[in-house]
Amino acid sequence: MKRPLVLSLLLLLALPIAGGNFVTTLSYVPSAYLSIPHFEDELPFRTSMSNTFIFEPFGYEAETWSVNASLKGAFVTPSLPWGSYRARGFTSLGLGFRVSYHLDERFALFGSGGLTVNRYTAIEWAFLSFWAEAGLQYRMLKTPHTELSAILPIMIDLRKEITALSIGLGLRWSFDPYGGGLL
C-alpha cells in the first residue's frame, strides 16, 4: 500500500516541473442512448436519452495534453415503448479518467473510461458497467483562468445484458482553482 501512495505523491510533485497547470472541470452532455440487448428481442436496439454530468476535481494540463480524474453521474430515461415492452431507465455514478491531446489552439481529441454503479429507477436492482468514450473538443471561449468548450463524445457502455452506444453534444467548463492561469 505504501508504494502506490509514494508513486502518486512523486507524480503530483513532478507534474508542475513538466510545464503545466492543475485544472478542475465540469461537463454536461445530453445524448441519444441506444441499448443493444444480448438476448432475443423484438427490436435490434432500444432508444433512450441520457443526461450526463462529469466533475473532474483533479486535472493536469500541459501545452499539448491533459489528464483528469473523473466523477461521472448520469440519468438514462426509460426507452420509447414498443409493443408491451419498455426498457427501464436508470441512474449511474462512477469513477474514471480522461486524457486529451490538443491538435491546435481550438481542437483537441479525447478519450476516457471508467466503472459505474447503476440502479434502475423503477425496481430495486443495481448493476455495474464499464464505459469508454472518445471524441472531439472545440474551445469556444478562453480567458486567463477559464475555458469553455463544446464536446462531441461517442460512448460505449458495456454491461452484462446490454451494450449501449451513445452520442451527444455537450459543454465542458475548465477553470484554474489555484490562480496560475490556463495554458
CORMO-V316734 format. One record per residue. N is the residue number from 1. OMEGA is omega as a letter, one per 20 degrees, with the letter a starting at -180 (none if undefined). Layout:
# CORMO-V316734
N,OMEGA
N,OMEGA
This chain:
# CORMO-V316734
1,a
2,a
3,r
4,r
5,r
6,r
7,r
8,r
9,r
10,r
11,r
12,r
13,a
14,a
15,r
16,r
17,a
18,r
19,r
20,a
21,r
22,a
23,r
24,a
25,r
26,r
27,r
28,a
29,r
30,a
31,r
32,a
33,a
34,r
35,a
36,a
37,r
38,a
39,r
40,a
41,r
42,a
43,r
44,r
45,r
46,a
47,r
48,r
49,r
50,r
51,a
52,r
53,a
54,r
55,r
56,a
57,a
58,r
59,r
60,a
61,r
62,a
63,a
64,a
65,r
66,r
67,a
68,r
69,a
70,r
71,a
72,r
73,a
74,r
75,r
76,a
77,r
78,a
79,r
80,a
81,r
82,a
83,r
84,a
85,r
86,r
87,a
88,r
89,r
90,r
91,a
92,r
93,a
94,a
95,r
96,r
97,a
98,r
99,r
100,r
101,a
102,a
103,r
104,a
105,a
106,a
107,r
108,r
109,r
110,r
111,r
112,r
113,r
114,a
115,r
116,r
117,a
118,r
119,r
120,a
121,a
122,a
123,r
124,r
125,a
126,r
127,r
128,r
129,r
130,r
131,r
132,r
133,r
134,a
135,a
136,r
137,r
138,r
139,a
140,a
141,r
142,r
143,a
144,a
145,r
146,r
147,r
148,a
149,r
150,r
151,r
152,a
153,r
154,a
155,r
156,r
157,a
158,r
159,a
160,a
161,a
162,r
163,a
164,r
165,r
166,r
167,a
168,r
169,a
170,r
171,r
172,r
173,r
174,r
175,a
176,a
177,a
178,r
179,r
180,a
181,r
182,r
183,none
